[in-house]
């Protein structure tokens, strides 16, 4: 029987977007069916495989998106969202494969579920781009999204604090406004995609928060203070309001965590 670690590693090392989506969903499906052994016999790669395109740029070299009302602006928005979801597939796979032995079966199940969700989100967004006459890879993309995974590769508490509880939680804050802008432009199909993603991301942040609380509780630490310490150490950007308090609370992320660190 193949091990879950080797299946996850193979998915991480799949670069072509459609194939990566298939691989991520296949790993999650096989895990649910009991077809993968709970063994961690191989290490995770330092970097996942990437397609030849898009060109990855540092944030200060990313071109301006343009106004959303323009064709260029709409394509740039959907391309940016697709890239975020594409990297999120690898973030979830790496979480399961890198820390699963330490954290247990439920942890693996949760983050393989996340990986399958992110693959589905990417597929929806890629099709949306195609409906606009574009495709994923035609525009440059943010090259720093994997940095958080690299910086926290040695510490599951740090990874949980930064990736689900900061990066994905930020999606809970900004997606509702984007959804309303898309709906206001008459794009009900796009609004439905964003509503689906928002619902799923609440669950993803909830998984991260649940496992973070277990880690810090077992270490005898106060959760919000431990989170603030880890974020100040490993997160390179600001934590900016406004916050979607209701969505964050639904994910178990109370204001005790981020009050006092926002600026």
Secondary structure as UniProt FT lines:
FT   HELIX           4..12
FT   HELIX           17..32
FT   TURN            33..34
FT   STRAND          56..57
FT   HELIX           59..61
FT   TURN            68..69
FT   HELIX           71..103
FT   HELIX           105..131
FT   TURN            132..133
FT   TURN            136..137
FT   STRAND          141..142
FT   TURN            145..146
FT   HELIX           147..151
FT   TURN            152..154
FT   HELIX           156..162
FT   HELIX           163..168
FT   HELIX           169..184
FT   TURN            185..186
FT   HELIX           188..218
FT   TURN            219..220
FT   HELIX           223..234
FT   HELIX           245..250
FT   TURN            251..252
FT   HELIX           255..258
FT   TURN            259..261
//
